[in-house]
């Protein structure tokens, strides 16, 4: 992982298409599991029990086969049915406490100075578990375990402003609110908002 988490929507083949492999990268799901979902949805089907081809339902989603690769309309990234199926497939048994410990260790290993904000404050009132700092870069890290709604995102944006107002020392830093998730948790409205506005909130998946 780079030191600067990127919004996953930066994966691009062309202005309008994305491959199955890149969809799998985007949602951090194994490509075999993703193809299984496509088969269950009947967007793809097996031909001669050997390879995958598109169906009429798949074509409606913008699927087309080019050489040996299946390309999709990029709008599929916001498909509510697909997002819900991936969430169920990716759902793990990791506890919130264990995940927080894992993320704390991860960012320390990446060379960040970590402030366990939630532990010190004793509450998660500002949706901030950790403040991670490296040079002039600061991430306000929240590790949600439930779906992220548009209201959650708007509150996180507000939390950044409140945090800076209370911690003036960070005014000269590049401060980014960052969702760190074990699975992709953005609901459709939140996803569209983050990808169609100039929101400063970012997100990444770390299993």
N, C-alpha and C positions, 0 to 999 in steps of 0.2 A: 504493500500500500504506500502511496506517496504521502509526503508530509502534509499535503493540501488535499483533503477529501473533495471529490468532485461530484456534482450532481450527475447521476447515471444517465440522464437523458442526452449526454453529449456523444453517445455512440451513434454514428451516422454512416449509412451506405450511400444514400442519395437524399434529396429533399423529401422524398415520399415513401421510401421503403426501408425495411429492416429485416434481417435474416432471423431464422429460428435460433441460431446460435447466439446472435446478439441480444435477442429477447431473453434468452436464458441468462446471459451475462447481466443484463439490466436488472432482472428480478433475483439474481443470485440463486438460481435453481439449476439442478442437473438437466442437461438437454434431454436425457432419456425420460425424466419425469415430466418435462414440459411437453414432449411429443405424446406421452401417455394422456395428458390432459387434452391435447388437440384431438386425439383419437376418441376419447370419451365424449367430447363435444361434437364429434363427427365433422370437424373442420378439415381433418385429414383421414385417409384410409390406407390400408396396406394393399399393395398390388402383388399378387402371387405370393403373399406372405413374406415378401422380401424387402420391399422398399415403400416409402410413403409418397402418396400423391394427393393432390387437392380434391376436395369435394365441392358441391354447389354451395354448401354452407361456408366452406373455407374461402371460396371465391368472393362471397359476399363480404368477407372480412378483409378482402384485398389480397388473398393468397394467390401466388402464381409460381410455377416452377421455372427456374432459369438454370440451364445446365443440370447439375445434380443438387442444386440448392433451392429451398423454398423461401421466397420473399413475401413479406406481408406489408400491408399499409401501416405506416407508423402510428396511426390512430389506435391500433390494437393495444398499445401500451397503456391506454386509458380505459380499456374494456373492463367494465365492472365485474362481469362474470368471470373473466380470466383472472383478474386480480384476486377475487375471493377464492378461486380454486387453488391458486398458487399459495395463498396464505395458509390454507388448510393442509396443503402438501408439505409446506416448509415448517409447519408448527412443531416446535421442539418442546422438550420437557425442562429446559434450563430455567432455574428460578431467577427471580429479579435480583436477589442478593448475590448469587453466583455470577450473574452476568455483569453486574456493576464491578465486581472484583476483577473480572476478566478485562473489562474495558479500561479500568484504572491501570492494570498491568500493561496493557497494549500500548497506551499512550506514553507511559513512562519509558517503555522500551524504544519508542519512536523518538525519544529525546525531549519530550514535553515536560515542563514543570506542572505538576497537578495540584490543584486546590480542591479538596473534597468539600465542595460548597454545601451540599445537602447534609453531610455529616456534621459540619460545623454549625449550620443554622438549625439543624434538627427538624427541618420541614422542607417540602419540595414546593413551597409557595410560588417560586418563580420558574418552575419547570427546569431547574438547573441542578444536575447532579455533580458535575465537575467543571472547573475552569482550567483549560489546558493552554499553556503559554509556551511559545518557542519564538525567540527573538521578538519581532513586532507583530506576531500573529497570535490571536487568542480565539479559542473556541469555547463557547458556552454549551456544554454537552448535556443533552437530555437523553436518557435511555428508556424509552417507553416500552411497555409490554402489551399495550392494547392499541386498537386502531387509532390512527391520528386523523382527526377531523379538521375541517377548515377553521372551526372555532379554536381548536388547539393551536393551529399555526398562527392565527392572529394574536392569541395570547402570548405565544412564544416571542413574536415580534415586539409586543408590549414589554415583555420581560427583559429584553435586551436594553430597551430605553431606561427602564427602571434600574437595572443593574448598573448601567453607566452613570446614571444620576447619583447613585449611592457609592460608586467606586470611581471617583474622578481620575484616579491614577491610570485608568485604562483608556482615557479619552484619546491618547495619542497612538493607540494600537488599532490594528485592523481586527475588529471583533465580529465574529460570525456565530449566530445561534446554529447548533448542529444537532440533528437527530441521529443517534447511533442505534441501529436496530439489529436484533438477531434475525428477523425476518422482515420482508417488505410489508409495512403497516399503513401506508398512506391510503386513505379512502379516495374515491373518485374526485370529490370536490377539492380536497387538499392537494392531490396530485396535479390537477389542472391549474390551481392557483399558483403553485410553486413553479410550474413550467410555462405559465403565460403571463406572469407579472415580474416586477423587478424586486421581488422579495429577497431579503438578505438571508433568509433561512435556507440552510442546506441539509443534506441527508446522505447517509451512507449505511451500508449493511455490513456488519462484522459478525460472523458466526463464531 
